Amino acid sequence: MSVINPNETAATWKAHRRDAAVQMYLNGAQGDSASLINARVAGFPLSLSLGELTDRIDPEELAGAAAAVIQVDPGVPESLRRFEDLAAATRTPLIAAAYEPPLAFVRSLVRAGAHDVVPLPLELADLETSLAPISDEMAKRSDDVALANGRVISVIKGVGGVGATSLLAQLAIRSAEVEANYGRQVCLLDLDVQFGDAAFQLGLSPNLSILDLAEAGARLDGELLRATTTTHSSGLRVIAAPPSLVPLDSITSDQIIQIVDMAKREFGTVFVDLPANWTNWSLSILAQSDLVLLVTELSVSALNRARRQLDLIREQELGAVDLRLIVNRFEKGLLKTVKPGDVYKALGREVAYTIANDPAVMIPATERGVPISEIKRKSAVGKDIDALEAGIAGILGRER
């Protein structure tokens, strides 16, 4: 494996999911609290604490809570001061609960920082209405974080027949295996809508394809996207190309961008196999990719095609994309007319990675749709793919 360009490592991240609760501080002497025990409202579990209206509430208790419901009483000024002190000390949304509060008291609570005021005795329907906006906002923030943490790695071919899809399939398998150790998922999106066979090379027989997602229109959501994927034994989720030829312009840029964004939210890491022929939507995907892998071989024809690909990227003002050059089927030590050093002269950039030519391992792995490690536990091509996967993780800021 040859890694000529060092990888710039970004900050790492790791997703954590917590079932945030709604903390409730009520006076058990009033009303029926039994209906609140073990209940869920607006998707949140309720956690009930019974006590006096003047008991201090430690702001630390609200860390990680979705919201807090605090009982107050206009006849007990200390309960309002408690609410005001808590609102000043926490960013957790606070909802005040009171028996028939006067309008002036409600206004005081809102000025103190109450997100809402609900009547007592507490009805779950009222609490549902009060918590719904908080739930929606949390879902939006979660989507924004997932989208920000999502990464798209697009693969383009220097020329047809360089084994880019086979390499991508094995790379995605390895990435899925490693990412599973960190509680994350990986998706391979086959956008070669005319000749894509990534699913076939992975030994999968999908019932749905990218075309079904494109045709879903307003029905497209995360649930439908996941239902469209087929899962490889490695844990890799695959969205297949259509089973029959379709025109490249049968899918629009808006449809593709929506699908890719949703895949980023759902899976985090998305590998995209782009078609050999350029379209407006494939250029759009390239523009928003976090990393682009240009796969070629050390042959005159392959390097000439790779140069033309790079020229097109520059002409489309996409020269700022992070593009790494990969030489596939590299044979070290053999006398060849084209050497790695000649690549810079031809393309104006260095080779970032080389992948060994090991057909005795790669061909049966592709034919059986299994990781190359199942064919041979230790191999030159396996070592190179491991190094490539680790290099991509470093570039994207994935911890290892």
Summary of the structure (lengths in Angstrom):
residues: 400
radius of gyration: 27.8
end to end distance: 18.9
largest distance: 93.0
contacts: 1263
relative contact order: 0.13
helix: 43%
strand: 18%
